[in-house]
């Protein structure tokens, strides 16, 4: 559960951004949104499944987020990374789906994008649940507060920088000193949650008890 990687050493903007921007510049909105979803859809859906803990709710939020990506791309300012913005839309869509879980609006998506949405939902297997984290440790993570759990996913599972995590949670308009302060606050919160998780894992026998031997 180490977090020694510097934000500057984390991957910068994904190469897919250039492809998406080229499509947008050519007026090919459907192709731009489809490419973005092909690249980020599986991890976004996995993120929503982890937060929602309900596959139907996650599927509804993912469909809504996909539409928001499609509709919002022409207005996206590229101040944050495309990936960060997609995560912001995904978490907002989940929030709305939780407010009114009975609401199932018809999606007015182009066929290419609709096919991508269906394919992601069909093939998603939540790989982090299968292999990256033991079932016991995953259960302990899910017992954390919802925001602590979300921060764990974005940092440990998605490798996001602290500034991108702050933007994902608070919005892409967060800049300057406020962005730095929020990023630092989230990092401190992560460290506290990580310490709490380690203690719980030791108590549950999932991690060895630190040796008292100082020789």
C-alpha positions in Angstrom: 0.0 0.0 0.0 3.0 2.3 -0.5 2.5 5.7 -2.1 6.1 6.8 -2.8 5.6 7.8 -6.4 5.9 11.5 -7.1 3.1 13.2 -9.0 5.6 14.4 -11.5 6.6 10.7 -12.2 3.1 9.6 -12.8 2.0 9.2 -16.4 1.0 12.5 -18.0 -1.8 12.9 -20.5 -2.8 9.8 -22.4 -1.9 9.7 -26.1 -5.6 9.2 -26.9 -6.1 12.9 -26.3 -4.5 13.7 -29.6 -6.7 11.3 -31.4 -9.8 12.7 -29.7 -8.8 16.3 -30.5 -8.2 15.5 -34.1 -11.6 14.0 -34.4 -13.1 17.0 -32.8 -11.2 19.4 -35.0 -12.6 17.6 -38.0 -16.1 17.9 -36.6 -16.3 14.1 -35.9 -17.9 14.3 -32.5 -19.3 10.7 -32.5 -15.9 9.3 -33.4 -14.2 11.4 -30.7 -16.6 10.3 -28.0 -16.4 6.7 -29.1 -12.6 6.7 -29.0 -12.6 8.2 -25.6 -15.0 5.6 -24.4 -13.1 2.7 -25.9 -10.0 3.9 -24.1 -11.5 4.9 -20.7 -14.8 3.0 -20.6 -13.6 -0.2 -18.9 -11.8 1.6 -16.1 -14.7 4.1 -15.6 -17.2 1.3 -15.3 -15.0 -0.6 -12.9 -14.7 2.6 -10.8 -18.5 3.0 -10.8 -19.0 -0.6 -9.8 -16.6 -0.3 -6.9 -18.3 2.9 -5.6 -21.9 1.9 -6.3 -21.6 -1.8 -5.1 -24.6 -2.3 -7.3 -24.2 -3.4 -10.9 -27.5 -2.0 -12.1 -26.8 1.4 -10.5 -23.3 1.4 -11.9 -24.6 0.5 -15.4 -27.1 3.4 -15.3 -24.4 5.8 -14.1 -22.1 4.6 -16.8 -24.6 5.1 -19.6 -25.4 8.6 -18.3 -21.7 9.4 -18.1 -21.1 8.2 -21.6 -23.9 10.6 -22.8 -22.4 13.5 -20.8 -19.0 12.8 -22.4 -20.5 12.9 -25.9 -22.4 16.0 -25.2 -19.7 17.8 -23.3 -16.6 17.1 -25.5 -17.2 20.2 -27.8 -17.1 22.4 -24.7 -14.2 20.7 -22.9 -11.4 23.2 -22.3 -8.5 20.7 -22.0 -7.2 22.4 -18.9 -7.3 19.0 -17.1 -6.6 15.7 -18.7 -9.4 14.0 -20.7 -9.2 11.0 -18.3 -9.7 13.2 -15.2 -12.7 15.0 -16.8 -14.3 11.6 -17.6 -13.9 10.5 -14.0 -15.5 13.7 -12.9 -18.5 13.1 -15.2 -18.7 9.5 -14.0 -18.8 10.3 -10.3 -21.4 13.1 -11.0 -23.5 10.6 -13.0 -23.4 8.1 -10.1 -24.5 10.9 -7.7 -27.5 11.7 -9.8 -28.4 8.0 -10.2 -28.4 7.6 -6.4 -30.6 10.7 -5.9 -33.3 9.2 -8.2 -32.5 5.4 -8.8 -35.9 4.9 -10.5 -35.2 7.4 -13.2 -34.2 5.6 -16.4 -34.2 8.3 -19.2 -33.9 7.2 -22.8 -30.4 7.7 -24.1 -30.1 9.7 -27.3 -26.7 8.3 -28.2 -25.2 7.7 -31.7 -25.1 4.0 -32.7 -21.3 3.8 -32.5 -21.2 5.1 -29.0 -24.2 3.1 -27.9 -22.4 -0.1 -29.1 -19.3 0.9 -27.1 -21.4 1.4 -24.0 -23.0 -2.0 -24.4 -19.7 -3.7 -25.1 -18.0 -2.2 -22.0 -21.0 -3.3 -19.8 -21.0 -6.8 -21.3 -17.3 -7.5 -21.0 -16.5 -5.7 -17.7 -15.1 -8.1 -15.2 -13.9 -5.7 -12.5 -10.3 -7.1 -12.8 -9.2 -5.3 -9.6 -11.7 -7.4 -7.7 -10.3 -10.6 -9.2 -6.6 -10.2 -9.0 -5.2 -6.9 -7.8 -6.5 -7.1 -4.2 -7.3 -10.0 -2.0 -11.0 -10.4 -1.2 -10.5 -9.7 2.4 -8.5 -6.5 1.8 -11.1 -5.4 -0.8 -13.8 -5.8 1.8 -11.9 -3.7 4.3 -11.4 -1.0 1.8 -15.1 -0.9 1.1 -15.7 -0.4 4.8 -14.0 2.9 4.7 -16.0 6.1 4.2 -17.2 6.6 0.6 -14.7 9.4 -0.1 -11.8 7.5 1.5 -12.7 4.5 -0.7 -12.9 6.7 -3.8 -9.5 8.3 -3.1 -8.0 4.8 -2.6 -9.4 3.7 -6.0 -8.2 6.8 -7.9 -4.7 6.7 -6.3 -3.9 3.1 -5.9 -5.9 1.4 -8.7 -5.9 4.2 -11.3 -2.5 5.9 -10.4 -3.9 9.4 -10.7 -1.8 12.4 -9.5 -3.1 14.3 -6.5 -4.1 17.3 -8.6 -6.1 15.1 -11.0 -7.8 13.4 -8.0 -8.7 16.9 -6.7 -10.1 17.9 -10.1 -12.0 14.6 -10.4 -13.7 15.2 -7.1 -14.2 18.9 -7.1 -14.3 19.9 -10.8 -11.9 21.0 -13.5 -12.3 24.7 -12.5 -10.2 24.1 -9.4 -6.9 25.8 -10.1 -3.9 27.6 -8.6 -3.4 27.7 -4.9 -6.8 26.1 -4.2 -5.9 23.1 -6.3 -2.6 22.7 -4.5 -4.3 23.0 -1.1 -7.0 20.5 -2.0 -4.5 18.1 -3.4 -2.4 18.3 -0.2 -5.5 17.8 1.9 -6.6 14.7 -0.1 -3.1 13.2 0.2 -3.2 13.6 4.0 -6.6 12.0 4.1 -5.3 9.2 2.0 -2.4 8.6 4.4 -4.7 8.5 7.3 -7.0 6.1 5.5 -4.1 3.9 4.4 -2.9 3.7 8.0 -6.4 2.8 9.2 -6.7 0.2 6.5 -3.3 -1.3 7.4 -4.3 -1.6 11.1 -7.6 -3.3 10.1 -5.7 -5.7 7.8 -3.3 -6.6 10.6 -6.2 -7.1 13.0 -8.0 -9.3 10.4 -4.8 -11.4 9.8 -4.5 -10.2 6.2 -1.1 -8.6 6.9 1.6 -9.8 9.3 2.0 -8.1 12.6 5.0 -5.8 12.7 7.9 -7.4 14.5 8.8 -5.9 17.8 12.3 -7.3 17.4 14.7 -4.4 17.2 17.9 -6.4 17.2 
